[in-house]
Amino acid sequence: MNLNATLIGQIIFVLTLVVVFFTLKFAKGKTTNLPLVGFYALVLNIVFAPAGWIYCWYWSTKPTL
């Protein structure tokens, strides 16, 4: 399999969409500002992906309001 920058970028993009989707799903009903949570999840996944995964985990374990 030939790895190039385009394939790596597509993989990062798809993983970002998946993690942002699950972060928003977990945060629904636990925050009053859902768009801001989505923005933070997007920025964290683009800048440093493991931080975005930890942010998603944070919202999955946070109790409901």
MOPAC internal coordinates of N, CA, C and O (Angstrom, degrees):
PM7 1SCF
backbone

  N    0.0000 0     0.00 0     0.00 0    0    0    0
  C    1.4488 1     0.00 0     0.00 0    1    0    0
  C    1.5195 1   108.76 1     0.00 0    2    1    0
  O    1.2310 1   121.45 1   -44.95 1    3    2    1
  N    1.2917 1   114.84 1   135.05 1    3    2    1
  C    1.4504 1   121.12 1  -177.37 1    5    3    2
  C    1.5366 1   109.49 1   -94.75 1    6    5    3
  O    1.2310 1   120.64 1   -64.13 1    7    6    5
  N    1.3418 1   116.38 1   115.87 1    7    6    5
  C    1.4627 1   121.08 1   176.80 1    9    7    6
  C    1.5202 1   109.37 1   -94.51 1   10    9    7
  O    1.2310 1   121.00 1   -50.31 1   11   10    9
  N    1.3062 1   115.70 1   129.69 1   11   10    9
  C    1.4560 1   120.19 1   174.92 1   13   11   10
  C    1.5280 1   108.93 1  -137.65 1   14   13   11
  O    1.2310 1   120.49 1    -2.43 1   15   14   13
  N    1.2977 1   116.66 1   177.57 1   15   14   13
  C    1.4659 1   121.14 1  -175.22 1   17   15   14
  C    1.5227 1   111.90 1   -64.24 1   18   17   15
  O    1.2310 1   119.98 1   146.16 1   19   18   17
  N    1.3203 1   117.65 1   -33.84 1   19   18   17
  C    1.4649 1   120.14 1  -179.50 1   21   19   18
  C    1.5277 1   111.04 1   -66.34 1   22   21   19
  O    1.2310 1   120.32 1   135.09 1   23   22   21
  N    1.3176 1   116.99 1   -44.91 1   23   22   21
  C    1.4633 1   120.47 1   178.92 1   25   23   22
  C    1.5259 1   111.54 1   -64.47 1   26   25   23
  O    1.2310 1   119.97 1   137.21 1   27   26   25
  N    1.3036 1   117.66 1   -42.79 1   27   26   25
  C    1.4645 1   121.66 1   178.71 1   29   27   26
  C    1.5253 1   110.28 1   -62.91 1   30   29   27
  O    1.2310 1   120.07 1   138.20 1   31   30   29
  N    1.3220 1   117.47 1   -41.80 1   31   30   29
  C    1.4620 1   121.29 1   177.63 1   33   31   30
  C    1.5144 1   112.30 1   -63.63 1   34   33   31
  O    1.2310 1   120.35 1   140.55 1   35   34   33
  N    1.3298 1   116.94 1   -39.45 1   35   34   33
  C    1.4618 1   120.41 1   178.10 1   37   35   34
  C    1.5241 1   111.28 1   -66.21 1   38   37   35
  O    1.2310 1   120.20 1   140.60 1   39   38   37
  N    1.3181 1   117.22 1   -39.40 1   39   38   37
  C    1.4600 1   121.20 1   178.33 1   41   39   38
  C    1.5235 1   110.20 1   -64.31 1   42   41   39
  O    1.2310 1   120.00 1   134.64 1   43   42   41
  N    1.3257 1   117.60 1   -45.36 1   43   42   41
  C    1.4644 1   121.77 1   178.49 1   45   43   42
  C    1.5275 1   110.16 1   -61.64 1   46   45   43
  O    1.2310 1   119.98 1   139.36 1   47   46   45
  N    1.3181 1   117.64 1   -40.64 1   47   46   45
  C    1.4600 1   121.84 1   179.80 1   49   47   46
  C    1.5256 1   111.41 1   -63.56 1   50   49   47
  O    1.2310 1   120.09 1   134.47 1   51   50   49
  N    1.3200 1   117.43 1   -45.53 1   51   50   49
  C    1.4619 1   121.13 1  -179.60 1   53   51   50
  C    1.5275 1   110.71 1   -65.72 1   54   53   51
  O    1.2310 1   119.95 1   136.82 1   55   54   53
  N    1.3302 1   117.70 1   -43.18 1   55   54   53
  C    1.4620 1   120.54 1   177.66 1   57   55   54
  C    1.5241 1   111.32 1   -62.78 1   58   57   55
  O    1.2310 1   120.28 1   142.46 1   59   58   57
  N    1.3232 1   117.07 1   -37.54 1   59   58   57
  C    1.4619 1   121.05 1   177.41 1   61   59   58
  C    1.5218 1   110.74 1   -62.93 1   62   61   59
  O    1.2310 1   120.45 1   134.90 1   63   62   61
  N    1.3197 1   116.74 1   -45.10 1   63   62   61
  C    1.4648 1   119.52 1   178.89 1   65   63   62
  C    1.5236 1   111.91 1   -62.14 1   66   65   63
  O    1.2310 1   120.25 1   139.29 1   67   66   65
  N    1.3228 1   117.13 1   -40.71 1   67   66   65
  C    1.4642 1   120.86 1  -179.74 1   69   67   66
  C    1.5196 1   110.71 1   -65.22 1   70   69   67
  O    1.2310 1   120.06 1   133.88 1   71   70   69
  N    1.3245 1   117.49 1   -46.12 1   71   70   69
  C    1.4646 1   120.38 1  -177.84 1   73   71   70
  C    1.5300 1   110.76 1   -68.08 1   74   73   71
  O    1.2310 1   119.56 1   140.98 1   75   74   73
  N    1.3173 1   118.45 1   -39.02 1   75   74   73
  C    1.4728 1   120.68 1   178.01 1   77   75   74
  C    1.5285 1   109.92 1   -65.32 1   78   77   75
  O    1.2310 1   120.32 1   138.76 1   79   78   77
  N    1.3293 1   116.99 1   -41.24 1   79   78   77
  C    1.4674 1   120.32 1   177.86 1   81   79   78
  C    1.5263 1   110.70 1   -59.05 1   82   81   79
  O    1.2310 1   120.26 1   131.09 1   83   82   81
  N    1.3266 1   117.11 1   -48.91 1   83   82   81
  C    1.4588 1   119.62 1  -178.42 1   85   83   82
  C    1.5279 1   112.06 1   -69.05 1   86   85   83
  O    1.2310 1   119.85 1   146.62 1   87   86   85
  N    1.3246 1   117.90 1   -33.38 1   87   86   85
  C    1.4598 1   120.10 1   176.47 1   89   87   86
  C    1.5253 1   110.15 1   -63.10 1   90   89   87
  O    1.2310 1   120.32 1   135.42 1   91   90   89
  N    1.3316 1   116.99 1   -44.58 1   91   90   89
  C    1.4634 1   120.03 1   178.70 1   93   91   90
  C    1.5253 1   111.41 1   -66.64 1   94   93   91
  O    1.2310 1   120.30 1   143.26 1   95   94   93
  N    1.3240 1   117.04 1   -36.74 1   95   94   93
  C    1.4612 1   120.68 1   178.01 1   97   95   94
  C    1.5248 1   110.74 1   -64.09 1   98   97   95
  O    1.2310 1   120.22 1   136.57 1   99   98   97
  N    1.3297 1   117.19 1   -43.43 1   99   98   97
  C    1.4609 1   120.86 1   179.61 1  101   99   98
  C    1.5249 1   111.73 1   -70.77 1  102  101   99
  O    1.2310 1   119.68 1   146.71 1  103  102  101
  N    1.3343 1   118.21 1   -33.29 1  103  102  101
  C    1.4609 1   121.55 1  -175.36 1  105  103  102
  C    1.5220 1   113.07 1   -81.63 1  106  105  103
  O    1.2310 1   119.98 1   164.87 1  107  106  105
  N    1.3251 1   117.64 1   -15.13 1  107  106  105
  C    1.4626 1   120.04 1  -179.21 1  109  107  106
  C    1.5298 1   109.33 1   -63.26 1  110  109  107
  O    1.2310 1   120.48 1   -53.64 1  111  110  109
  N    1.3221 1   116.68 1   126.36 1  111  110  109
  C    1.4572 1   122.35 1  -177.90 1  113  111  110
  C    1.5191 1   113.28 1    87.16 1  114  113  111
  O    1.2310 1   120.23 1   176.35 1  115  114  113
  N    1.3354 1   117.16 1    -3.65 1  115  114  113
  C    1.4626 1   120.58 1  -179.35 1  117  115  114
  C    1.5230 1   112.22 1  -114.85 1  118  117  115
  O    1.2310 1   120.28 1   175.36 1  119  118  117
  N    1.3164 1   117.06 1    -4.64 1  119  118  117
  C    1.4609 1   120.96 1  -178.86 1  121  119  118
  C    1.5209 1   109.56 1  -140.57 1  122  121  119
  O    1.2310 1   121.08 1   -21.54 1  123  122  121
  N    1.3198 1   115.54 1   158.46 1  123  122  121
  C    1.4559 1   120.30 1   176.32 1  125  123  122
  C    1.5246 1   111.63 1   -97.53 1  126  125  123
  O    1.2310 1   119.95 1   170.07 1  127  126  125
  N    1.3204 1   117.71 1    -9.93 1  127  126  125
  C    1.4577 1   121.34 1  -177.73 1  129  127  126
  C    1.5343 1   109.51 1  -129.09 1  130  129  127
  O    1.2310 1   120.46 1  -103.99 1  131  130  129
  N    1.3111 1   116.72 1    76.01 1  131  130  129
  C    1.4595 1   122.43 1  -176.05 1  133  131  130
  C    1.5326 1   113.05 1   -65.31 1  134  133  131
  O    1.2310 1   118.59 1   141.88 1  135  134  133
  N    1.3472 1   120.29 1   -38.12 1  135  134  133
  C    1.4691 1   118.22 1   177.89 1  137  135  134
  C    1.5301 1   113.18 1   -61.68 1  138  137  135
  O    1.2310 1   119.95 1   145.02 1  139  138  137
  N    1.3277 1   117.69 1   -34.98 1  139  138  137
  C    1.4534 1   120.27 1   178.62 1  141  139  138
  C    1.5315 1   110.85 1   -67.43 1  142  141  139
  O    1.2310 1   120.18 1   141.62 1  143  142  141
  N    1.3167 1   117.27 1   -38.38 1  143  142  141
  C    1.4635 1   121.06 1   176.40 1  145  143  142
  C    1.5247 1   109.52 1   -62.33 1  146  145  143
  O    1.2310 1   120.15 1   137.00 1  147  146  145
  N    1.3186 1   117.32 1   -43.00 1  147  146  145
  C    1.4623 1   120.88 1   177.56 1  149  147  146
  C    1.5165 1   112.44 1   -63.15 1  150  149  147
  O    1.2310 1   120.56 1   139.68 1  151  150  149
  N    1.3280 1   116.53 1   -40.32 1  151  150  149
  C    1.4628 1   120.38 1   178.52 1  153  151  150
  C    1.5238 1   111.01 1   -64.74 1  154  153  151
  O    1.2310 1   120.39 1   134.94 1  155  154  153
  N    1.3277 1   116.86 1   -45.06 1  155  154  153
  C    1.4679 1   120.15 1   177.47 1  157  155  154
  C    1.5152 1   111.53 1   -61.21 1  158  157  155
  O    1.2310 1   120.23 1   138.21 1  159  158  157
  N    1.3262 1   117.17 1   -41.79 1  159  158  157
  C    1.4633 1   120.71 1   178.97 1  161  159  158
  C    1.5290 1   110.58 1   -62.59 1  162  161  159
  O    1.2310 1   120.40 1   138.35 1  163  162  161
  N    1.3218 1   116.84 1   -41.65 1  163  162  161
  C    1.4614 1   120.94 1   179.07 1  165  163  162
  C    1.5207 1   111.46 1   -64.41 1  166  165  163
  O    1.2310 1   120.26 1   133.19 1  167  166  165
  N    1.3174 1   117.12 1   -46.81 1  167  166  165
  C    1.4663 1   120.84 1  -179.10 1  169  167  166
  C    1.5300 1   111.04 1   -64.70 1  170  169  167
  O    1.2310 1   120.22 1   136.69 1  171  170  169
  N    1.3284 1   117.19 1   -43.31 1  171  170  169
  C    1.4593 1   119.46 1   179.65 1  173  171  170
  C    1.5201 1   111.85 1   -63.71 1  174  173  171
  O    1.2310 1   119.85 1   142.28 1  175  174  173
  N    1.3240 1   117.89 1   -37.72 1  175  174  173
  C    1.4606 1   120.14 1   179.45 1  177  175  174
  C    1.5159 1   112.56 1   -71.39 1  178  177  175
  O    1.2310 1   120.13 1   148.61 1  179  178  177
  N    1.3005 1   117.36 1   -31.39 1  179  178  177
  C    1.4705 1   119.67 1   178.90 1  181  179  178
  C    1.5272 1   110.51 1   -77.19 1  182  181  179
  O    1.2310 1   119.86 1   138.26 1  183  182  181
  N    1.3278 1   117.87 1   -41.74 1  183  182  181
  C    1.4575 1   121.36 1  -176.69 1  185  183  182
  C    1.5299 1   111.72 1   -76.55 1  186  185  183
  O    1.2310 1   120.49 1   129.86 1  187  186  185
  N    1.3340 1   116.66 1   -50.14 1  187  186  185
  C    1.4726 1   121.43 1  -176.01 1  189  187  186
  C    1.5135 1   107.88 1  -151.19 1  190  189  187
  O    1.2310 1   120.40 1   -81.33 1  191  190  189
  N    1.3237 1   116.84 1    98.67 1  191  190  189
  C    1.4661 1   121.92 1  -170.73 1  193  191  190
  C    1.5290 1   114.62 1   -55.27 1  194  193  191
  O    1.2310 1   118.01 1   135.22 1  195  194  193
  N    1.3287 1   121.40 1   -44.78 1  195  194  193
  C    1.4683 1   118.00 1  -179.62 1  197  195  194
  C    1.5320 1   113.99 1   -59.40 1  198  197  195
  O    1.2310 1   120.08 1   151.02 1  199  198  197
  N    1.3179 1   117.46 1   -28.98 1  199  198  197
  C    1.4669 1   119.84 1   175.93 1  201  199  198
  C    1.5280 1   110.14 1   -66.61 1  202  201  199
  O    1.2310 1   120.00 1   143.95 1  203  202  201
  N    1.3094 1   117.60 1   -36.05 1  203  202  201
  C    1.4576 1   121.23 1   176.44 1  205  203  202
  C    1.5101 1   112.04 1   -66.52 1  206  205  203
  O    1.2310 1   120.12 1   144.05 1  207  206  205
  N    1.3323 1   117.38 1   -35.95 1  207  206  205
  C    1.4664 1   121.34 1   177.54 1  209  207  206
  C    1.5179 1   110.21 1   -67.94 1  210  209  207
  O    1.2310 1   120.17 1   140.43 1  211  210  209
  N    1.3194 1   117.27 1   -39.57 1  211  210  209
  C    1.4674 1   121.18 1   178.20 1  213  211  210
  C    1.5245 1   109.84 1   -67.07 1  214  213  211
  O    1.2310 1   120.05 1   142.10 1  215  214  213
  N    1.3256 1   117.51 1   -37.90 1  215  214  213
  C    1.4643 1   121.74 1   177.20 1  217  215  214
  C    1.5265 1   110.56 1   -63.78 1  218  217  215
  O    1.2310 1   120.22 1   140.00 1  219  218  217
  N    1.3185 1   117.19 1   -40.00 1  219  218  217
  C    1.4633 1   121.68 1   175.98 1  221  219  218
  C    1.5239 1   110.38 1   -63.71 1  222  221  219
  O    1.2310 1   120.03 1   137.04 1  223  222  221
  N    1.3148 1   117.55 1   -42.96 1  223  222  221
  C    1.4685 1   121.62 1   177.37 1  225  223  222
  C    1.5308 1   110.54 1   -62.10 1  226  225  223
  O    1.2310 1   120.70 1   140.03 1  227  226  225
  N    1.3341 1   116.27 1   -39.97 1  227  226  225
  C    1.4625 1   120.62 1   178.83 1  229  227  226
  C    1.5237 1   111.02 1   -57.42 1  230  229  227
  O    1.2310 1   120.21 1   134.11 1  231  230  229
  N    1.3345 1   117.21 1   -45.89 1  231  230  229
  C    1.4471 1   119.88 1  -179.24 1  233  231  230
  C    1.5136 1   112.01 1   -72.32 1  234  233  231
  O    1.2310 1   119.69 1   153.98 1  235  234  233
  N    1.3147 1   118.20 1   -26.02 1  235  234  233
  C    1.4607 1   119.32 1   178.91 1  237  235  234
  C    1.5277 1   111.55 1   -74.11 1  238  237  235
  O    1.2310 1   119.88 1   154.44 1  239  238  237
  N    1.3283 1   117.83 1   -25.56 1  239  238  237
  C    1.4646 1   120.61 1  -178.62 1  241  239  238
  C    1.5239 1   113.40 1  -100.15 1  242  241  239
  O    1.2310 1   119.55 1   171.52 1  243  242  241
  N    1.3320 1   118.47 1    -8.48 1  243  242  241
  C    1.4594 1   121.29 1  -178.77 1  245  243  242
  C    1.5239 1   110.09 1   -72.87 1  246  245  243
  O    1.2310 1   119.93 1   -43.15 1  247  246  245
  N    1.3331 1   117.74 1   136.85 1  247  246  245
  C    1.4777 1   119.20 1   179.68 1  249  247  246
  C    1.5198 1   111.49 1   -71.46 1  250  249  247
  O    1.2310 1   120.97 1   -22.20 1  251  250  249
  N    1.3138 1   115.74 1   157.80 1  251  250  249
  C    1.4679 1   122.50 1   179.85 1  253  251  250
  C    1.5209 1   110.20 1   -68.55 1  254  253  251
  O    1.2310 1   120.90 1   -30.81 1  255  254  253
  N    1.3333 1   115.88 1   149.19 1  255  254  253
  C    1.4779 1   121.46 1   179.29 1  257  255  254
  C    1.5077 1   112.79 1   -60.76 1  258  257  255
  O    1.2310 1   120.10 1   180.00 1  259  258  257

